[in-house]
Structure formats: C-alpha cells, structure tokens
C-alpha cells in the first residue's frame, strides 16, 4: 500500500473521539498506560488510528460502559472482546422477559427485507400508538441495532436503513397531530459534533401528543445559536439529545456553558441514558435517562408553572 493510500485509511484522533465516545485525553492515557491504542502519525504529525484499532475501541467502550476495566480488555483480540460481549448479552437475555418481537424485526433488517420491515414497523405504530411505539419499539430496537453494527452483524447501510425508516414513520405520525399552540414551547436540537437526531424525533413524539409545542432546529447547532434561538423564540424549554458516543466531558462542559447563557426562566433538559447515569449533577439541568420519563418531566414542569 502506498504511503498516500495508507494515510487515507487512517482516522484522526478527533474522528475516533467522535465515533467511540472516548475523549482524546482517555485515548492518550490508555496509550501511555496500556500500550493501546497504537496510533500512527499523519503527515501533519497528529495521531491517526487504523480502522482495526477504531473497531476495537468501539467494543472496549461498550464494555467499559457496562463496568469492566479497560486494563482487562486492551490486551484481548477483537474476537475475544466480541465473545465477551455475546456472553454478557446471553446472560442478560436469560434474566430478561420473553422477547417482545423486536428480534424478528432486526432479522428482517439483516436480510435486507426493507419492504417487510417498513410494513411491520408501520403496523407496530398503528397498534401501539405514537408514544407506545417510541417507548416499546424504537427505544428497545435502537440499541440492539447499534450493538449488531458494533459486532459486525449488520453493515452501516443497514443501520442507516433502520434510522431512515424510523425517522420517516415518526415524522409522519408527528405531522398527524395538529399544532396545539399550548405551552410549554420546546426547542429541540443537539450540540455541535452530535449528528444523531433520532433522539430529537423520539422526544418530539412523546411531547406532541401531550399538547406541547415543539420546534426542532435539527442537530449540531452552535451553543450560542441555541441560546439566541431560545430567547428570541420565547421558548420555555430547551431539549438536547445525546447519544452514548458523545464525549461525556464535552457534553458536561457544553451544558454548563449553555445554562449560563440562558435565563433561569428557560428550563434545560438533557436526554440520553449514558449522560444521565454518568454526567453528574449540573444545577439547572434536568437529565432524562429513559424516553418514557419525558412525559413525567413534562407533567412536573406544568405543575410547577400552572398550579
């Protein structure tokens, strides 16, 4: 392989941080302490990581989030780590209730049977209703699809297909609810470098049937722009969505910065299980770890402001 094509196959540290959720400081610390990862150097002298190391780091991050120590994982091969993940998932499945049928939907995804997948999901939506569909199907399937991609069971095109189908269904269902014009007015977005917008649609799907007025400005909005839009639009709440891959330290820093830019009258909600469990306590920020908690948090806001 030529030096040019070799460099093209390397991933800069910023990309690795974004795709794994591991901060640059953590990557450098593991490199010093454990001898892994072992980055190469790009033409500009910056650290750059081969694709196999990126894949291994994704798997390690998933197990570290489940409580395992990185020192026990870095020396293992990708196959060994995947085997550990499968064992843990089998043990978890043994204690879980009978499968809810989502495994069959993922099977359709793996087989590229997109038309059948769309029909099956549409039937679920009609049967469960919008909020039930989000809580019982989307919230359960999305991490399974992510895990299947991490383990190489589906490719990125299949993951994108799943996301597209779900987003189209949710947008259509949301549009079927006439605008209520009621409070609270909720501004939905994500921070820069957080491209995952499915969480925003899930939140809007939970809030809209409750009569809240939701306005989504899409993902990756600059923090100062979020604050300006919230004030100019006379919003009651700013809701942010964080995927598990978003760097924790950056999320906490950004939330503190945004909170300082917002008047106290505007509530700040941060959605995402990983952030809710590990983000600590930020004054003036309401963490929402599970999507079904969204309606409870809305009810609390209304009690506080209307009673």
N, C-alpha and C positions, 0 to 999 in steps of 0.2 A: 504494500500500500504506500502511495506517495505521501510525503510529509503534508501536502495540502489536503489530500482526502482524509488523512488520519486526523488532522485538526478539525475538519468538518464534522467528524463523528464524535468529537468531544463536547461535553456540556459545561458551560461556565458555572462558577460557583453560585451565581445569582439564580440561574435556572434550576440547579439542584436544590437550593433552598426553597424555591417556589414549589417544585414538584414533590418534594418529600416532606416539607414542613419542618425540616431540621435547620436551625439557624446556622449562619456562617461560623459563629463562634463555636457552636457544638461540633460542626464538621472539623474545624481546626483542632479542637480539643481532642476529639477521637483520634485524629491523625497522629497527634503527639503521644497520646496515652496508649492507644491500642495498635498503632501502625496501620489502621484502616479508617477511612478510605486512603487510597494511594494516588492522589491526583498527579496528572502530568502538568506541563506548563504550556499555555498557549503562546502564540507569537509575541503577545504583549507582556508576557511574564506572569499573567494571572493563573491561578489554579483552574484546571479543566479536568473533567471526570469522564472516563469511558462509560459507555452505555451499560456494561455489565455491573459496574460499581453503582451506578444510579439505580438499577433494578434491585440490587441487594440492599441498598439504603432504604428504598421504599418498604421492603419487607421488614427490615430491622425496626424502622419507625413504627410500624403497625404493632409489633410485639412489645416494643418499649412502652407504647401507649396502654398496653394491657398489663404492665407492671414488671416485665422482665428487664434484667440489667443488660445494657449494651455490651459490657465486657464478656458476657457469656455467649454473645451472638456473633460478634465480628469475625471470630476465627472459623466459623462454620461456613460451609458452602451454601450457595443459593438453594440447592436441592434439599439440604439438611434443614434449612430455615423454613422452606415450604412444607416439609414434612412436619415440623413442629407446629406450624400454623394449622395444618389439617388435623393434627391430633387434638389441639385445643378446641378447634371448631367441632370435632366429633364429640368431645366431652361436653361441650356446651349444648350441643344438639340433644344429647342424652337426657339433659335436665330440662330441656325446653318442651313446651306443649306440642301437640301434634302439628305438623306443618300446615300452614294456612293456605297452601296452594301457590305461593309465590315461586317455589322451586320449579313448578311446571312452566311458569311464565319465563323464568330465566332459561329454561330448556329451549323454549321457542326462540329466544334471543340467540343462543349458541348455534342453533340450526339455521339461522338467518331466515326464519319464517316470519318476516316482518308483518305481512298482512294479517296472519293469525294472531300475532302479538298485539297489534293495534285493536283488533276486534275484541280480544279477551280483556284488554285494559279498558276499552270503552264500556264493555258490559259490567266490569267491576265498578266503574264510575257511576253508571246508572243505578246499580244495585246498592252501593254503599253511600251514595251522595258525595258531594264535593269534600266536605270535611272528613268523612269516614274514609274516603279514598286516599286522601293525603296521609292520614294517621295510620291506617291499617295496610295500605298497599305501597304507596310511594316511600314512606318513611322506613318500611321494612325492606323493600326491594333495593333501594339505592345503595345502602352499604354492602349488600350482597353482590350487586353488580360491580362495585368498586373492588371488593375482595377477589372476585373472579378475574378481573383485569390484572390485579397485582400478581395473582398466581399464574397468569398466562393462559387461563381457561377461555377467555374471550379476548379479542383484539380491540384496538382503540376505535375502529369503525363501528363495532357492535355496541361499545359503550356510548358512542355518540348517537347511534340509532336510538338506544333506550332513552337518552336525555331528550332527544328531539321529539319522540312520541309523547313522552310525559309532558313536556312543555306545551306542545300543541293541545293536548287534552285539557290541561289546566287553564290555558289562556281562553279556550272556547267556553269552558264552564264558568270562568270568572265573568266573561262578557255576557253570559246569560242572566246575570244579576243586574238589574237596573241600578244606576248610581243612586245612592241614598242621600248624599249630601249631609249625612249626620257626622257628628264628632264621635271619636277623635279623627282628625286628619293625620294620616300616617305617611311619612316619606320613607320609601324603601330603596336601599342601594347597598353596595359593598365598597370596601376600601380599594385603593389602587393595588394592582397585582393580585386581586382576588376575582378571577374571571367567572367563578361558578355562580350562576344566577338562579339555579333551581330552588335554592332556599328562599329566595325572594318570592317566587311564584307560590311556593308552599305556604309562606306566611300570608300572602295576599289571599290565598284560597281559604285560609282559616278566618281571616278578619272580615272579608267582604260579606259573607252570609250573616255576620253579626251586625251589619249596618255601618261598619267603619268605612271611612272614605280613604282609599289607598291610592297613592301616586308613586309609581316606580320610575326612577330615572335611570334604571339599568345599572350594570356593575361598573366597578373601578372608577368611582367618582373621587376627585381630589378632596381632601378633608375640608379645606377652606370653601370649596364649592358646595359641599354638603351643608355646612353651617349657613352659608349665604342663602341657599335654596330653602332651608328650613325656616329662616327668619322671614324671607321675602314672601313665602307661600303661606305664612301664618299656620304652620303645622303644629300639632300638639305633640307628636311623637316622631322620632327618627328611629327607624328599624334597620339594623345591619345584619347581614348573614355572613357567617364564617364557616368555611369547610375545614375538615380536620387537617388539610395540608397547609393551611395558612399559618405562618410562623407566629407562635404564641407571643413572643416578646414584641413583635411589630403590632399585633392586634392590641395588646395592652397599652402600648405607647400611643397608638392612634386613638384609642378610646379616651384616654386621658386628655389628649390634645383636643379632640372634638368636644368633649364635655366642657372644657374650659372656654370654647368658642360659642357654646350655646347658652341662651338664657335659661335660668333654672326652671322656667315655666314649660320648657320643651323637654319631655322625657326622652331618654336614650335607652333603647333596647338592643341587646346583642344576642343573636341566636346562633347556636352551634353547641353540640354536646361537649366536644373537647375543650372549647373555651370556657363553658360553664363549669366544667369539672376542675380545670387547672388554671383558669385565668385569675383566681384570687378575688378579692373584694375591691371594687372600684366605686368610690362614692358617686352616687348619681347615675349609676349604670345598672339596669335590670337585665340579668342574664336569663336566657330561656334555653334550657338544655334539651327539652323534648318538644316537638312541634305541637303536641296536644296541649301543652302548657300555655300556648298562645292565647286561647280563648279565656283561660283563667286570669292571665295577666291583664287582658283587656277588661274583664269584669272588675278587677281590682282598681284599674285606672278610673273606670266610670264611677265606682263607688266613692273614690276619693274626690272626684271633681264634681259629681252631680248630686251627692247626698249631704 
